[in-house]
Amino acid sequence: MGKKKSKLQVEAEGEAEQHQKQQEESPLKSTTELINGDIDSSEAKRKKKKRKKEQQKSKTIPTVSIAIPSTIIGNAQSHELATRLAGQIARAATIYRIHEVVVFDNNGSSMDDPTTVGTAEGDKSNAAFFIRILRYLETPQYLRKTLFSRHSCLRFVGLLPPLDAPHHLRKHEWASYREGVTLEEKAPNSVGTMVDVGLDENVVIDKVLGPGIRVTVAMGTDRNLSTGTLHQVVQSTTPREEEGMYWGYKVRYAPNLSSVIDNCSFEGGYDYVIGTSEHGKVVKSSELCIPAFRHLLITFGGLAGLEECIDKDTKLKGKDAKEVFHSYLNLCPHQGSRTIRSEEAVFIALQYFQEPIDRSLQIG
């Protein structure tokens, strides 16, 4: 006969048997316990990394872009009327806080270099004219003389109403940020660069840059500029991201409609693209549902509409408009005039989209 087990031995063996059973049923938990929480630590790091990525994503403020064909300039009856037309588009973009205006040709070509259109003195194409006027008007008034040389395209801009955007500050106004242009003048302490920010005194920034470069400068709270304090250069998107301030629009050129969509200047591209046309679907503004977006694009056609732009684009030719856009809408179904001019269409559309965009941003 074997020796009778004590009560303590019986309990110990029972606990060991139960522990073994738990290991067999939950091998992952067992492994976790054996390596002293290393897996838990790894899981925590993964979750932390995911949370950080989500926070960074949430910091990305959604943008709204509009795309307009350059042919609308060619339809203007005079140089002065073309200037006024471009000025109306610039006003609409500013009033409705548009972040990007894309000017595209609808000749189907993709040979033009978008970095040079609108910059050469001899370039007087419709797109170049349109882009130059848009960029000139978006630039704060105190920087225009330095950043824009005399050009025939600009001879009627004095007739246009100012955009009066938040970054178009007066001399007596103080703000957290100001747009400036770097100067040839050397900084007093030989460190940094002198910048004209439209005040009585220039400021010194914390970077060494060549002259004639437009920069966004964080002004801080010290209004005494004679102290020689170094000011920080920030991204042009910082005023919007940090304080929710509208800080003007960027202008981009695209040789055709497909490149408007494909060559998006924002990371990740446009995640929702809308086409506007009298042949589009009729939906009330109060009933339109735009999904949560990061970068929204609203596209306008020329005299013959977006259908012509699609037909002339070799990459899109043969496609139906519904295949090109996520939504294809008629924003003014009961128009009294047989035609709606492009500059009118932009104002109508941007007002129409105000509520749907606000609802979408609340969802996001």
Buried (B, 14 or more C-beta within 10 A) or exposed (E): EEEEEEEEEEEEEEEEEEEEEEBEEEEEEBEBBEEEEEBEEEEEEEEEEEEEEEEEEEEBEBBBBBBBBBBBBBBBEEBEEBBBBBBBBBBBBBBBBBBBBBBBBBBBEBEBEBEEBBEEEEBEBBBBBBBBBBBBBBBBBBBBEBBBEEBEBBEBBEEBEEBEBBBBBEEEEEEBBBBBBBBEEEBEEEBBBBBBBBBEEBBBBBBEBEEEBBBBBBBEEEEEBEEEEBBBBBEBBBBBBBEEBBBBBBBBBBBBBBBBBEBBBBEEBBBBBBBBBBEBEEBEEEEBEBEEBBBBBBBBBBEEBBBBBBBBBEBBEEEEBEEBBBBBBBBBEEEEEEEBBBBBBBBBBBBBBEBBBEBBBEEE
